[in-house]
Amino acid sequence: MSDRPILPTDLTELGGQPSVRELPFSALDMAEARTLRARAARREVTERRRVTARLREALAEDGLLLHYQPQVQLKTGIVRGAEALIRLHHRRRGMILPNHFMPIAERSDIINDIGAWMLGAACREAAAWPSRLTVALELSARQLRSGRLAKTLIESLSKWNFPAERLEVELTESMLIDDNDESMFTLKALRGMGIRLALNNFGTGYASLSALKRLPLSTLRLDRSLVEYLGQDLSGSAIVHAAVEAGHALGCSVLAEGVDNAEQCRLLDEIGCDEGQGQFFAPPVTAQEFRAKLNIPDPK
């Protein structure tokens, strides 16, 4: 026999059994991996149930609230409206941002209840604003597919006597991948009511222009990743310029998300972007703070 090391295959050929340590990935390793995956899955289910229960409690006990971030016309600096952003109030942790609970909510039917609450709260608040101001809020794919969206919108608009033309609902690009005839019918029905449709995160790579042409969109919202490095190199500015031109070619107003400084604002205006939203103008604020910034009287 040669002096080379004995490999696991050699042991098998000689009638021996390789030890656990000699195998590159043993049955014990695989069993442990399965156990870890099972534990992680149980933890995920437990966390989903806990968060969902907390959200049901918040819906019943006024534990949800909306903050509003201004949307500004770049040419004039005039506030055109605001996006309504949900917050969850926690007794110990204070105000919790939506990225900590909305992804879980969107995996169950509770998102329909949260969406209905958001629509009602946004229409109630914006009804007290001057008629030139709009309010926008994001729509989830589950809401769009629920079959209840149009009814919920009609009820909220009617209850608060809020004009449909002042409401904008935001879609995500990923929704366009899974679109179907029923969803398209719903979106066209909303547009027929006068509700504005905005596409979120435009430029992140999901939606083709041919897909966008099928939608009755009013606004394209440039993803903040396009705005972040604007002006740092020619390619970044060229991409934003192309996105803005594409939006205008589709007959849409173009809003840039994540505008954080004066230079970004200036460059976006030069490129031809219509509106901006971000920390440079104002962070999301409570309804009362938003009204105070615009000298809007508190509702009676």
C-alpha positions as CSV (number, residue, x, y, z in Angstrom):
1,M,0.0,0.0,0.0
2,S,1.2,3.5,-0.8
3,D,2.0,6.1,1.8
4,R,-0.7,8.5,0.6
5,P,-3.4,9.4,3.2
6,I,-6.4,7.0,3.5
7,L,-9.6,8.8,2.2
8,P,-13.2,8.0,3.2
9,T,-13.7,6.2,-0.2
10,D,-10.7,4.0,0.6
11,L,-12.3,2.9,3.9
12,T,-15.5,2.0,2.1
13,E,-13.6,-0.1,-0.4
14,L,-11.7,-1.8,2.3
15,G,-14.9,-2.7,4.1
16,G,-14.4,-0.1,6.9
17,Q,-16.8,2.7,7.9
18,P,-15.7,6.3,7.8
19,S,-15.9,8.2,11.0
20,V,-18.0,11.3,11.4
21,R,-14.9,13.5,11.6
22,E,-13.6,12.1,8.3
23,L,-16.8,12.9,6.3
24,P,-16.8,16.4,4.7
25,F,-20.5,16.9,5.6
26,S,-21.8,14.1,7.9
27,A,-25.3,12.9,8.6
28,L,-24.9,14.5,12.0
29,D,-24.2,17.8,10.4
30,M,-27.3,17.5,8.2
31,A,-29.4,16.6,11.2
32,E,-28.1,19.5,13.2
33,A,-28.8,21.8,10.2
34,R,-32.4,20.5,10.0
35,T,-32.8,21.1,13.7
36,L,-31.6,24.7,13.5
37,R,-33.9,25.4,10.5
38,A,-36.8,23.9,12.4
39,R,-36.0,26.1,15.5
40,A,-35.7,29.2,13.3
41,A,-39.0,28.4,11.6
42,R,-40.7,28.0,15.0
43,R,-39.2,31.3,16.2
44,E,-40.4,33.0,13.0
45,V,-44.0,31.7,13.5
46,T,-44.0,32.7,17.1
47,E,-42.8,36.2,16.3
48,R,-45.4,36.6,13.5
49,R,-48.1,35.6,15.9
50,R,-46.9,37.9,18.6
51,V,-46.6,40.9,16.2
52,T,-50.0,40.1,14.6
53,A,-51.6,40.0,18.0
54,R,-50.0,43.3,19.0
55,L,-51.3,44.9,15.8
56,R,-54.9,43.6,16.5
57,E,-54.6,45.1,19.9
58,A,-53.4,48.4,18.4
59,L,-56.3,48.5,16.0
60,A,-58.7,48.0,18.8
61,E,-57.1,50.5,21.2
62,D,-56.0,53.4,18.9
63,G,-52.3,52.2,19.1
64,L,-51.7,53.1,15.4
65,L,-51.1,56.6,14.1
66,L,-50.0,58.4,10.9
67,H,-47.1,60.8,10.4
68,Y,-47.0,63.0,7.3
69,Q,-44.0,63.9,5.2
70,P,-44.4,66.9,2.8
71,Q,-44.1,66.5,-1.0
72,V,-42.7,69.6,-2.5
73,Q,-42.7,71.1,-6.0
74,L,-39.0,71.6,-6.9
75,K,-39.5,74.7,-9.1
76,T,-41.5,76.7,-6.6
77,G,-40.8,75.1,-3.2
78,I,-44.6,74.9,-2.6
79,V,-45.9,71.9,-0.7
80,R,-48.1,69.9,-3.0
81,G,-49.3,67.4,-0.4
82,A,-47.9,64.7,2.0
83,E,-47.3,61.0,2.2
84,A,-49.0,59.3,5.2
85,L,-46.7,56.9,7.0
86,I,-47.9,54.5,9.6
87,R,-46.4,54.2,13.1
88,L,-47.1,51.7,15.9
89,H,-47.1,53.1,19.5
90,H,-45.5,50.7,22.0
91,R,-45.9,51.2,25.7
92,R,-42.2,50.6,26.5
93,R,-40.4,51.1,23.2
94,G,-42.2,54.2,22.1
95,M,-42.8,54.8,18.4
96,I,-42.0,51.8,16.1
97,L,-41.3,52.4,12.4
98,P,-43.3,50.3,9.8
99,N,-40.3,48.3,8.6
100,H,-40.5,46.4,12.0
101,F,-44.1,45.3,11.6
102,M,-45.6,45.9,8.2
103,P,-43.7,43.1,6.4
104,I,-45.3,40.7,8.9
105,A,-48.7,42.3,8.6
106,E,-48.5,42.0,4.8
107,R,-48.2,38.2,5.2
108,S,-51.7,37.9,6.7
109,D,-55.2,39.3,6.2
110,I,-54.7,41.8,9.0
111,I,-53.1,44.1,6.4
112,N,-56.6,44.6,5.0
113,D,-57.8,46.0,8.4
114,I,-54.7,48.1,8.8
115,G,-55.1,49.4,5.2
116,A,-58.7,50.3,5.9
117,W,-57.7,52.1,9.1
118,M,-55.0,54.0,7.2
119,L,-57.3,55.1,4.5
120,G,-59.9,56.3,7.0
121,A,-57.4,58.2,9.1
122,A,-55.7,59.8,6.1
123,C,-59.0,61.0,4.6
124,R,-60.2,62.3,7.9
125,E,-57.0,64.3,8.5
126,A,-56.6,65.6,4.9
127,A,-60.2,66.7,4.7
128,A,-59.2,69.5,7.1
129,W,-56.3,70.7,4.8
130,P,-56.6,73.3,2.0
131,S,-58.2,71.8,-1.2
132,R,-54.9,72.1,-3.1
133,L,-53.2,69.5,-0.9
134,T,-53.2,65.8,-1.6
135,V,-52.5,62.8,0.6
136,A,-50.7,59.7,-0.5
137,L,-50.3,56.3,1.2
138,E,-48.9,52.9,0.1
139,L,-51.0,50.0,-1.0
140,S,-50.0,46.4,-0.3
141,A,-50.3,43.6,-2.9
142,R,-52.6,41.7,-0.5
143,Q,-55.0,44.7,-0.4
144,L,-55.0,44.9,-4.1
145,R,-55.9,41.2,-4.4
146,S,-58.4,41.2,-1.6
147,G,-61.4,42.2,-3.7
148,R,-62.4,44.7,-0.9
149,L,-60.2,47.6,-1.9
150,A,-62.7,49.6,-4.0
151,K,-65.4,49.3,-1.4
152,T,-63.1,50.4,1.4
153,L,-61.9,53.4,-0.6
154,I,-65.5,54.5,-1.4
155,E,-66.5,54.1,2.2
156,S,-63.6,56.2,3.5
157,L,-64.0,59.0,0.8
158,S,-67.8,59.1,1.5
159,K,-67.5,59.1,5.3
160,W,-65.1,62.0,5.4
161,N,-66.5,63.8,2.3
162,F,-63.0,63.7,0.8
163,P,-62.6,64.3,-2.9
164,A,-61.1,61.3,-4.7
165,E,-58.9,63.5,-6.8
166,R,-56.9,64.5,-3.6
167,L,-56.1,60.9,-2.7
168,E,-53.1,59.1,-4.2
169,V,-52.4,55.4,-3.6
170,E,-48.9,54.0,-4.1
171,L,-48.1,50.7,-5.8
172,T,-44.8,48.9,-5.8
173,E,-42.9,47.8,-8.9
174,S,-43.0,44.2,-7.7
175,M,-46.8,44.2,-7.9
176,L,-46.5,44.6,-11.7
177,I,-44.8,41.2,-12.0
178,D,-47.7,39.4,-10.4
179,D,-50.4,41.5,-12.0
180,N,-53.6,39.9,-13.3
181,D,-56.8,40.9,-15.0
182,E,-58.7,41.4,-11.7
183,S,-56.0,43.6,-10.2
184,M,-55.8,45.6,-13.4
185,F,-59.5,46.1,-13.4
186,T,-59.4,47.3,-9.8
187,L,-56.7,49.8,-10.6
188,K,-58.5,51.2,-13.6
189,A,-61.7,51.4,-11.5
190,L,-59.8,53.5,-8.9
191,R,-58.5,55.8,-11.6
192,G,-62.0,56.1,-13.0
193,M,-63.1,57.3,-9.6
194,G,-60.5,60.0,-9.8
195,I,-58.0,58.5,-7.4
196,R,-54.4,59.1,-8.4
197,L,-52.1,56.1,-8.8
198,A,-48.4,56.4,-8.0
199,L,-45.6,53.9,-8.6
200,N,-43.1,53.5,-5.8
201,N,-39.4,52.7,-6.1
202,F,-39.3,53.4,-9.8
203,G,-35.9,52.5,-11.2
204,T,-35.1,49.5,-9.1
205,G,-35.4,47.2,-12.0
206,Y,-38.7,45.3,-11.8
207,A,-41.0,47.2,-14.1
208,S,-40.6,47.5,-17.9
209,L,-41.9,50.5,-19.7
210,S,-44.4,48.2,-21.6
211,A,-45.8,47.1,-18.2
212,L,-46.1,50.7,-17.0
213,K,-48.0,51.7,-20.2
214,R,-50.8,49.3,-19.2
215,L,-51.3,51.2,-15.9
216,P,-53.2,54.5,-15.6
217,L,-50.5,56.1,-13.5
218,S,-50.3,59.7,-12.3
219,T,-47.0,59.7,-10.6
220,L,-43.6,57.9,-10.7
221,R,-41.7,58.0,-7.5
222,L,-37.9,57.7,-8.1
223,D,-36.3,55.2,-5.7
224,R,-34.0,56.9,-3.1
225,S,-31.1,54.7,-4.3
226,L,-31.1,56.7,-7.6
227,V,-31.1,60.0,-5.7
228,E,-28.5,59.1,-3.1
229,Y,-25.4,59.3,-5.3
230,L,-26.8,62.0,-7.7
231,G,-24.0,64.3,-8.8
232,Q,-21.2,62.1,-7.7
233,D,-20.6,60.7,-11.2
234,L,-22.0,61.2,-14.7
235,S,-23.6,57.8,-14.9
236,G,-25.8,58.5,-11.8
237,S,-27.1,61.7,-13.2
238,A,-27.7,60.1,-16.6
239,I,-29.8,57.3,-15.1
240,V,-31.9,59.8,-13.2
241,H,-32.3,61.9,-16.3
242,A,-33.4,58.9,-18.3
243,A,-35.9,57.9,-15.6
244,V,-37.4,61.4,-15.4
245,E,-37.7,61.5,-19.2
246,A,-39.4,58.0,-19.2
247,G,-41.9,59.2,-16.6
248,H,-42.8,62.3,-18.6
249,A,-43.1,60.2,-21.8
250,L,-45.7,58.2,-19.9
251,G,-47.6,61.3,-19.0
252,C,-46.7,61.1,-15.3
253,S,-45.4,63.6,-12.8
254,V,-42.1,62.5,-11.3
255,L,-41.3,62.7,-7.6
256,A,-37.8,61.9,-6.2
257,E,-37.7,60.1,-2.8
258,G,-34.9,60.5,-0.3
259,V,-33.9,64.1,-1.1
260,D,-31.5,64.8,1.7
261,N,-29.6,68.0,0.7
262,A,-29.7,71.2,-1.3
263,E,-27.3,69.8,-4.0
264,Q,-29.6,66.9,-4.8
265,C,-32.6,69.2,-4.9
266,R,-30.8,71.6,-7.3
267,L,-29.7,68.8,-9.6
268,L,-33.1,67.2,-9.7
269,D,-34.7,70.5,-10.6
270,E,-32.1,70.9,-13.4
271,I,-32.8,67.4,-14.7
272,G,-36.5,68.2,-14.9
273,C,-37.9,66.2,-11.9
274,D,-41.2,67.7,-10.8
275,E,-41.3,67.0,-7.0
276,G,-39.2,65.9,-4.1
277,Q,-39.7,64.3,-0.7
278,G,-37.1,63.8,2.0
279,Q,-35.2,65.1,5.0
280,F,-34.0,68.2,3.1
281,F,-37.6,69.5,3.1
282,A,-38.9,67.9,6.4
283,P,-38.9,64.6,8.2
284,P,-42.2,62.8,8.8
285,V,-44.1,64.6,11.5
286,T,-47.4,64.2,13.4
287,A,-50.6,65.6,11.9
288,Q,-50.6,68.4,14.4
289,E,-47.0,69.4,13.5
290,F,-47.8,69.2,9.8
291,R,-50.7,71.5,10.1
292,A,-48.6,73.9,12.2
293,K,-45.9,74.0,9.5
294,L,-48.4,75.0,6.9
295,N,-50.5,77.3,9.2
296,I,-53.5,75.0,8.8
297,P,-56.0,75.5,11.6
298,D,-56.7,72.5,13.8
299,P,-59.9,70.7,12.9
300,K,-62.9,71.4,15.2
